[in-house]
Amino acid sequence: MAETRALQAVADHGCLQRAAVALGVSYKTVESQLMACRSKLDSISTTQAVATGLREGLIT
């Protein structure tokens, strides 16, 4: 799932720009995927989404 890959990349690289480079996609693509991910996880921020993803075992 693209949203999970984007969330994992942000967790690994610390920011959207580095995550986009690592994934080989644009910043806007990662931003869009994280917006969808935040919505699905009912998170108000990327940090909260990463924490929720870690807690629920969606990312490592």
N, C-alpha and C positions, 0 to 999 in steps of 0.2 A: 504494500500500500504506500503510495507516494507521501501521504501525510506522516506516516510513521517514519519513513526514511528521512524526511525533512526534520522531524522532531529529534531523531537520533543525531543527525548531523549538527543541529544547533547545540544539543547537549555535548557533543564531542568537541566542537570548534568554538563555542562561546558566543558567536554572533551570526546573524543572518548572512552577512557578506561572505564570511569564511565558509559557512555551510554551503552557500550557492556555488562557490568555487570548487569545493570538495565534491559536490554532486554534479558539477558540470552543467548547471542551469543558471538562469538569471536570478537576480535578487528578488524581482517581482514574483517569480514562480515560487520560490521558497516562502515569501511573504504570504502569498495566496494559499499555499498548502498549510502553513501554520495557522492562518485564520480559520480554515476548515477544521483543523485539528483542535484548536482552542474551543471552537463551537461544540464539537463532539464530546470534548472532555469537560465542558462547562467551566472553562477557565477564563479569567479576565486578562491574563498576561501570558507571555511565552514562558516566563519563569515558572509560573504556576502549572502550565501545561507540561513542562519538563518534569517538575516534581511529581505530578499526577501520573505521568507516563512511567516514571521510575517506580513509584509506589505500586502501580497496578501491573508491573512487569511487561509493559508494552515496549520499553526500551531498556538498554542496559547501561 
